[in-house]
């Protein structure tokens, strides 16, 4: 193969890599409910705290993150199966939930959110007085 053909092939591969639309993945989640609220676990491998967005707008919870794969300076991809991973998922939230006090943690690519129920809808024990 001539040098000109090789360069053309490399440019063509790089152009395909740039022009293909980025895929947005829906992270798989597990959601558990108890008397005090809900716990959500989302699998988001490669996501760090700096490239994670968690937002509540009205009664919608948004979880989003970018896992960009950085290339060394001056390098161009000849072929790339995976360029970066974008995660995005939205959930409708019940009015029973207190969205002001969401606890979030990220460990080993698993995002854990704890959303408590509002105090007035939580079960509570009623103490009975005698006399």
Backbone as a chain_set.jsonl record, in Angstrom:
{"seq": "XXXXXXXXXXXXXXXXXXXXXXXXXXXXXXXXXXXXXXXXXXXXXXXXXXXXXXXXXXXXXXXXXXXXXXXXXXXXXXXXXXXXXXXXXXXXXXXXXXXXXXXXXXXXXXXXXXXXXXXXXXXXXXXXXXX", "coords": {"N": [[0.861, -1.171, 0.0], [0.566, 2.198, -0.809], [2.064, 5.187, 0.584], [0.386, 7.4, 0.357], [-2.177, 6.218, 0.041], [-2.395, 4.995, 2.533], [-2.414, 7.213, 4.299], [-4.781, 8.443, 3.438], [-6.624, 6.461, 4.131], [-6.334, 6.546, 6.932], [-7.209, 9.177, 7.463], [-9.851, 8.925, 6.631], [-10.847, 7.052, 8.49], [-10.536, 8.539, 10.841], [-12.305, 10.638, 10.311], [-14.752, 9.252, 10.205], [-14.893, 8.475, 12.858], [-15.194, 10.949, 14.124], [-17.604, 11.871, 13.04], [-19.668, 10.142, 13.703], [-22.604, 9.86, 15.642], [-22.702, 10.511, 19.169], [-23.378, 8.029, 21.545], [-25.874, 7.847, 23.969], [-26.194, 6.403, 27.041], [-28.548, 4.619, 29.041], [-28.214, 4.326, 32.337], [-28.28, 1.26, 34.134], [-30.515, 0.696, 36.839], [-31.319, 0.069, 40.29], [-34.001, 0.268, 42.464], [-35.117, 0.813, 45.693], [-37.622, 0.794, 48.206], [-38.466, 1.914, 51.454], [-39.951, 2.46, 54.719], [-38.961, 4.992, 55.312], [-38.058, 6.227, 52.972], [-36.644, 6.265, 49.621], [-34.098, 4.336, 47.993], [-31.721, 4.549, 45.513], [-29.728, 2.844, 43.219], [-27.367, 3.296, 40.764], [-25.651, 2.041, 37.999], [-22.739, 3.262, 36.787], [-20.138, 2.981, 35.284], [-16.798, 4.23, 35.264], [-17.42, 6.873, 35.698], [-16.719, 9.893, 37.386], [-16.786, 11.963, 40.315], [-16.464, 14.6, 39.494], [-17.464, 14.698, 36.873], [-20.166, 14.23, 37.001], [-23.622, 14.785, 37.102], [-26.327, 15.64, 39.076], [-29.6, 16.443, 39.405], [-32.592, 18.072, 40.48], [-35.61, 19.026, 39.194], [-38.558, 20.577, 39.574], [-40.615, 17.898, 39.904], [-38.869, 16.045, 38.855], [-36.121, 13.941, 38.615], [-32.848, 14.115, 37.514], [-30.157, 12.262, 36.323], [-26.948, 12.384, 35.174], [-23.931, 11.908, 33.32], [-20.564, 12.195, 32.091], [-18.048, 10.308, 30.606], [-15.307, 10.9, 29.427], [-12.828, 9.858, 27.16], [-9.588, 10.566, 27.193], [-7.242, 11.503, 24.772], [-3.724, 11.244, 24.219], [-1.789, 14.236, 23.799], [-1.604, 15.541, 20.53], [-2.182, 13.18, 19.229], [-4.193, 11.267, 16.981], [-7.166, 9.402, 16.601], [-7.126, 6.301, 14.892], [-8.93, 4.333, 14.725], [-11.793, 3.775, 16.636], [-13.633, 2.05, 18.872], [-14.815, 2.729, 21.244], [-15.292, 5.928, 22.254], [-16.159, 7.767, 24.15], [-18.277, 7.741, 27.001], [-21.561, 8.534, 27.627], [-23.921, 9.054, 30.079], [-27.368, 9.135, 30.9], [-30.353, 9.665, 32.616], [-33.738, 9.97, 33.578], [-36.172, 10.468, 36.155], [-39.476, 10.458, 37.367], [-40.619, 11.941, 40.309], [-42.337, 11.232, 43.345], [-44.637, 13.291, 45.126], [-44.443, 12.809, 47.789], [-41.816, 12.694, 48.503], [-38.903, 14.21, 49.934], [-37.154, 16.413, 48.352], [-35.211, 18.19, 49.013], [-33.315, 17.145, 50.694], [-31.462, 15.172, 49.556], [-29.241, 12.488, 49.663], [-26.145, 11.67, 48.27], [-23.808, 9.357, 46.967], [-20.789, 8.048, 45.532], [-19.21, 5.209, 44.501], [-16.858, 3.006, 43.243], [-17.93, 3.135, 40.626], [-20.652, 2.991, 41.068], [-23.457, 4.801, 41.649], [-25.151, 5.978, 44.431], [-28.184, 7.036, 45.629], [-30.075, 8.501, 48.187], [-33.25, 9.246, 49.014], [-35.274, 10.842, 51.147], [-38.532, 10.412, 52.608], [-41.005, 12.964, 53.07], [-41.448, 14.37, 56.309], [-44.099, 14.453, 57.264], [-45.39, 12.361, 55.974], [-44.191, 10.061, 56.723], [-44.294, 6.964, 58.523], [-45.204, 6.957, 61.955], [-44.791, 6.386, 65.417], [-47.322, 6.385, 67.8], [-47.543, 7.539, 70.975], [-49.159, 6.312, 73.827], [-50.842, 7.709, 76.469], [-51.545, 7.18, 79.906], [-54.332, 7.558, 82.129]], "CA": [[0.0, 0.0, 0.0], [1.386, 3.406, -0.881], [1.936, 6.085, 1.727], [-0.785, 8.246, 0.112], [-3.368, 5.428, 0.345], [-2.412, 4.773, 3.974], [-2.835, 8.468, 4.921], [-6.196, 8.617, 3.104], [-7.376, 5.519, 4.955], [-6.308, 7.06, 8.3], [-8.079, 10.34, 7.513], [-11.215, 8.438, 6.508], [-11.213, 6.449, 9.782], [-10.68, 9.622, 11.819], [-13.539, 11.363, 9.976], [-15.885, 8.426, 10.647], [-14.916, 8.528, 14.312], [-15.716, 12.257, 14.536], [-18.939, 12.16, 12.537], [-20.678, 9.263, 14.269], [-23.227, 10.482, 16.818], [-22.378, 9.895, 20.448], [-24.457, 7.249, 22.12], [-26.193, 8.131, 25.368], [-26.635, 5.17, 27.683], [-29.4, 4.68, 30.238], [-27.581, 3.451, 33.327], [-29.212, 0.371, 34.829], [-30.74, 1.113, 38.227], [-32.133, -0.685, 41.246], [-34.654, 1.216, 43.362], [-35.726, 0.155, 46.851], [-38.405, 1.695, 49.057], [-38.78, 1.497, 52.812], [-40.833, 3.426, 55.374], [-38.33, 6.303, 55.433], [-37.78, 6.837, 51.678], [-36.187, 5.353, 48.578], [-32.676, 4.258, 47.692], [-31.5, 4.265, 44.102], [-28.357, 2.479, 42.841], [-27.196, 3.388, 39.307], [-24.337, 1.589, 37.532], [-22.164, 4.241, 35.873], [-18.694, 2.738, 35.296], [-15.91, 5.25, 34.723], [-17.854, 8.228, 36.067], [-16.133, 10.458, 38.599], [-17.593, 13.003, 40.958], [-16.339, 15.843, 38.729], [-18.232, 14.691, 35.623], [-21.482, 13.701, 37.329], [-24.635, 15.81, 37.371], [-27.572, 15.176, 39.693], [-30.409, 17.645, 39.5], [-34.028, 17.923, 40.641], [-36.348, 20.152, 38.65], [-39.94, 20.247, 39.916], [-40.645, 16.536, 40.447], [-38.08, 15.2, 37.961], [-34.734, 13.721, 39.003], [-31.955, 13.864, 36.388], [-28.823, 11.746, 36.594], [-26.194, 12.429, 33.923], [-22.484, 11.91, 33.498], [-19.708, 11.993, 30.924], [-16.789, 9.62, 30.832], [-14.525, 11.173, 28.221], [-11.543, 9.176, 27.054], [-8.628, 11.566, 26.742], [-6.133, 11.048, 23.939], [-2.501, 12.018, 24.434], [-1.685, 15.407, 22.933], [-1.036, 15.332, 19.205], [-2.562, 11.897, 18.651], [-5.488, 11.165, 16.338], [-7.577, 7.997, 16.558], [-7.282, 5.65, 13.598], [-10.162, 3.569, 14.869], [-12.207, 3.829, 18.034], [-14.922, 1.454, 19.21], [-15.355, 3.507, 22.359], [-14.661, 7.24, 22.378], [-16.561, 8.253, 25.457], [-19.568, 7.216, 27.42], [-22.467, 9.515, 28.229], [-25.053, 8.457, 30.767], [-28.454, 10.069, 31.203], [-31.592, 8.997, 33.015], [-34.661, 10.836, 34.309], [-37.201, 9.784, 36.926], [-40.511, 11.258, 37.995], [-40.613, 11.736, 41.757], [-43.588, 11.405, 44.072], [-44.71, 14.442, 46.01], [-44.15, 12.372, 49.157], [-40.375, 12.708, 48.747], [-38.266, 15.473, 50.291], [-36.044, 16.558, 47.403], [-34.202, 19.104, 49.568], [-32.308, 16.421, 51.471], [-31.001, 13.959, 48.872], [-27.866, 12.08, 49.947], [-25.558, 11.013, 47.102], [-22.428, 8.876, 47.095], [-20.291, 7.359, 44.348], [-18.116, 4.3, 44.854], [-16.594, 1.934, 42.273], [-18.826, 3.247, 39.479], [-22.056, 2.852, 41.458], [-24.023, 5.977, 42.285], [-26.222, 5.664, 45.369], [-28.962, 8.185, 46.081], [-31.067, 8.236, 49.232], [-34.222, 10.337, 49.042], [-36.164, 10.601, 52.284], [-39.924, 10.872, 52.532], [-41.291, 14.119, 53.914], [-41.746, 13.948, 57.686], [-45.527, 14.263, 57.51], [-45.918, 11.135, 55.366], [-43.503, 8.895, 57.294], [-45.007, 6.347, 59.639], [-44.681, 7.329, 63.257], [-45.398, 5.687, 66.537], [-48.111, 7.271, 68.658], [-47.395, 7.106, 72.357], [-50.433, 6.359, 74.547], [-50.71, 8.102, 77.881], [-52.577, 6.612, 80.78], [-54.882, 8.441, 83.136]], "C": [[0.894, 1.216, 0.0], [1.132, 4.274, 0.348], [0.692, 6.968, 1.585], [-2.076, 7.494, 0.444], [-3.518, 5.228, 1.843], [-2.903, 6.033, 4.702], [-4.319, 8.705, 4.663], [-7.064, 7.7, 3.949], [-7.441, 6.007, 6.405], [-7.239, 8.256, 8.442], [-9.543, 9.931, 7.453], [-11.698, 7.839, 7.832], [-11.417, 7.527, 10.835], [-11.964, 10.409, 11.565], [-14.76, 10.575, 10.41], [-16.022, 8.498, 12.157], [-15.528, 9.845, 14.784], [-17.176, 12.438, 14.152], [-20.028, 11.266, 13.127], [-21.291, 9.919, 15.5], [-22.84, 9.732, 18.085], [-23.598, 9.176, 20.993], [-24.645, 7.646, 23.578], [-26.785, 6.858, 25.955], [-27.551, 5.479, 28.859], [-28.765, 3.768, 31.273], [-28.618, 2.534, 33.976], [-29.316, 0.78, 36.299], [-31.517, 0.052, 39.0], [-32.702, 0.35, 42.203], [-35.378, 0.43, 44.453], [-36.491, 1.203, 47.658], [-38.564, 1.07, 50.432], [-39.647, 2.584, 53.432], [-40.276, 4.849, 55.375], [-38.051, 6.98, 54.09], [-37.383, 5.801, 50.643], [-34.664, 5.438, 48.452], [-32.547, 3.83, 46.25], [-30.022, 3.961, 43.892], [-28.294, 2.507, 41.322], [-25.778, 2.973, 38.948], [-23.825, 2.552, 36.468], [-20.648, 4.088, 35.846], [-17.909, 3.871, 34.636], [-16.275, 6.667, 35.097], [-17.165, 8.64, 37.362], [-17.052, 11.55, 39.128], [-17.594, 14.295, 40.134], [-17.164, 15.865, 37.453], [-19.608, 14.065, 35.798], [-22.42, 14.869, 37.626], [-25.876, 15.137, 37.935], [-28.387, 16.431, 39.948], [-31.879, 17.272, 39.691], [-34.674, 19.2, 40.132], [-37.827, 19.799, 38.761], [-39.955, 18.849, 40.529], [-39.925, 15.567, 39.521], [-36.643, 15.149, 38.441], [-33.94, 13.397, 37.744], [-30.622, 13.364, 36.905], [-28.096, 11.723, 35.254], [-24.708, 12.441, 34.246], [-21.769, 11.654, 32.196], [-18.43, 11.31, 31.364], [-15.965, 9.764, 29.559], [-13.2, 10.425, 28.28], [-10.569, 10.162, 26.425], [-7.529, 10.907, 25.924], [-4.898, 11.864, 24.283], [-2.409, 13.142, 23.403], [-1.009, 15.057, 21.606], [-1.42, 14.018, 18.547], [-3.967, 11.986, 18.071], [-5.899, 9.702, 16.334], [-7.643, 7.491, 15.114], [-8.58, 4.869, 13.576], [-10.526, 3.61, 16.342], [-13.571, 3.181, 18.189], [-15.605, 2.266, 20.295], [-14.586, 4.815, 22.432], [-14.931, 7.813, 23.75], [-17.913, 7.639, 25.773], [-20.338, 8.337, 28.078], [-23.632, 8.752, 28.83], [-26.104, 9.532, 30.993], [-29.707, 9.27, 31.529], [-32.427, 9.979, 33.811], [-35.726, 9.99, 34.988], [-38.213, 10.802, 37.428], [-40.547, 10.927, 39.477], [-41.991, 12.012, 42.351], [-43.512, 12.664, 44.928], [-44.448, 14.098, 47.467], [-42.677, 12.524, 49.516], [-39.866, 14.117, 49.016], [-37.037, 15.643, 49.406], [-34.98, 17.53, 47.89], [-33.069, 18.356, 50.257], [-31.853, 15.13, 50.815], [-29.545, 13.709, 49.227], [-27.344, 11.323, 48.735], [-24.136, 10.574, 47.418], [-22.077, 8.084, 45.838], [-19.101, 6.507, 44.763], [-18.034, 3.192, 43.811], [-17.589, 1.945, 41.113], [-20.301, 3.064, 39.791], [-22.473, 4.11, 42.213], [-25.163, 5.528, 43.188], [-26.873, 6.962, 45.819], [-29.945, 7.727, 47.138], [-31.969, 9.457, 49.297], [-35.241, 10.005, 50.125], [-37.581, 11.068, 51.97], [-40.068, 12.094, 53.424], [-41.757, 13.628, 55.278], [-43.223, 13.657, 57.895], [-46.101, 13.007, 56.877], [-45.209, 9.872, 55.881], [-44.359, 8.281, 58.4], [-44.374, 6.784, 60.968], [-45.469, 6.61, 64.345], [-46.102, 6.714, 67.426], [-48.014, 6.707, 70.086], [-48.736, 7.312, 73.075], [-50.159, 6.7, 76.008], [-51.817, 7.449, 78.688], [-53.103, 7.721, 81.708], [-55.793, 9.415, 82.66]], "O": [[1.881, 1.262, 0.735], [0.133, 4.119, 1.05], [0.019, 7.254, 2.576], [-2.977, 8.063, 1.061], [-4.628, 5.283, 2.373], [-3.718, 5.935, 5.619], [-5.044, 9.122, 5.567], [-8.12, 8.11, 4.431], [-8.487, 5.896, 7.044], [-7.979, 8.353, 9.421], [-10.383, 10.515, 8.138], [-12.829, 8.088, 8.25], [-12.352, 7.452, 11.632], [-12.64, 10.806, 12.514], [-15.713, 11.155, 10.931], [-17.133, 8.574, 12.681], [-16.299, 9.857, 15.743], [-17.919, 13.1, 14.876], [-21.206, 11.613, 13.051], [-20.566, 10.48, 16.322], [-22.675, 8.512, 18.089], [-24.719, 9.677, 20.902], [-23.675, 7.764, 24.326], [-27.754, 6.308, 25.432], [-27.36, 6.46, 29.577], [-28.775, 2.549, 31.102], [-29.71, 2.981, 34.327], [-28.323, 1.162, 36.918], [-32.264, -0.744, 38.43], [-31.974, 1.211, 42.698], [-36.146, -0.491, 44.174], [-36.059, 2.349, 47.776], [-38.768, -0.137, 50.564], [-40.039, 3.529, 52.748], [-41.043, 5.81, 55.433], [-37.827, 8.19, 54.058], [-37.727, 4.624, 50.753], [-34.042, 6.456, 48.759], [-33.181, 2.87, 45.814], [-29.159, 4.723, 44.33], [-29.072, 1.824, 40.657], [-24.813, 3.485, 39.516], [-24.399, 2.652, 35.384], [-19.935, 4.967, 36.33], [-18.302, 4.398, 33.596], [-15.5, 7.586, 34.834], [-17.042, 7.854, 38.301], [-17.978, 11.99, 38.447], [-18.602, 15.0, 40.082], [-17.535, 16.942, 36.985], [-20.15, 13.453, 34.877], [-22.049, 15.818, 38.316], [-26.407, 14.191, 37.353], [-27.933, 17.36, 40.615], [-32.353, 16.282, 39.134], [-34.343, 20.303, 40.568], [-38.299, 18.852, 38.132], [-39.355, 18.642, 41.584], [-40.315, 14.405, 39.409], [-36.015, 16.187, 38.652], [-34.317, 12.501, 36.988], [-30.028, 13.957, 37.806], [-28.576, 11.109, 34.3], [-24.286, 12.918, 35.3], [-22.291, 10.984, 31.305], [-17.814, 11.685, 32.362], [-15.932, 8.863, 28.721], [-12.543, 10.372, 29.32], [-10.717, 10.542, 25.264], [-6.959, 9.892, 26.323], [-5.007, 13.048, 24.604], [-2.893, 13.01, 22.279], [0.013, 14.373, 21.57], [-1.021, 13.764, 17.411], [-4.825, 12.691, 18.602], [-5.061, 8.835, 16.086], [-8.156, 8.176, 14.23], [-9.241, 4.758, 12.544], [-9.653, 3.493, 17.202], [-14.565, 3.707, 17.688], [-16.82, 2.465, 20.268], [-13.373, 4.818, 22.645], [-14.019, 8.289, 24.426], [-18.589, 7.091, 24.903], [-19.832, 9.01, 28.976], [-24.25, 7.913, 28.175], [-25.778, 10.692, 31.246], [-30.072, 8.332, 30.821], [-31.898, 10.737, 34.624], [-36.132, 8.944, 34.48], [-37.838, 11.89, 37.866], [-40.511, 9.756, 39.855], [-42.708, 12.909, 41.909], [-42.439, 13.045, 45.395], [-44.253, 14.991, 48.292], [-42.318, 12.489, 50.693], [-40.326, 15.087, 48.414], [-35.986, 15.069, 49.691], [-33.946, 17.681, 47.24], [-31.969, 18.892, 50.387], [-31.859, 14.083, 51.462], [-28.709, 14.605, 49.109], [-28.021, 10.432, 48.223], [-23.364, 11.301, 48.043], [-22.949, 7.527, 45.172], [-18.115, 7.01, 45.303], [-19.027, 2.521, 43.53], [-18.039, 0.889, 40.668], [-21.12, 2.987, 38.876], [-21.923, 4.44, 43.264], [-26.042, 4.781, 42.758], [-26.208, 7.868, 46.322], [-30.576, 6.68, 46.996], [-31.516, 10.563, 49.595], [-35.973, 9.019, 50.031], [-37.795, 11.988, 51.18], [-39.348, 12.244, 54.411], [-42.393, 12.578, 55.378], [-43.575, 12.724, 58.617], [-47.217, 12.617, 57.221], [-45.581, 8.755, 55.521], [-45.06, 8.99, 59.122], [-43.158, 6.953, 61.068], [-46.645, 6.284, 64.19], [-45.549, 7.764, 67.754], [-48.36, 5.555, 70.345], [-49.364, 8.363, 72.941], [-49.351, 6.056, 76.679], [-52.908, 7.202, 78.174], [-52.399, 8.682, 82.017], [-56.312, 10.21, 83.443]]}, "num_chains": 1, "name": "protein.A"}
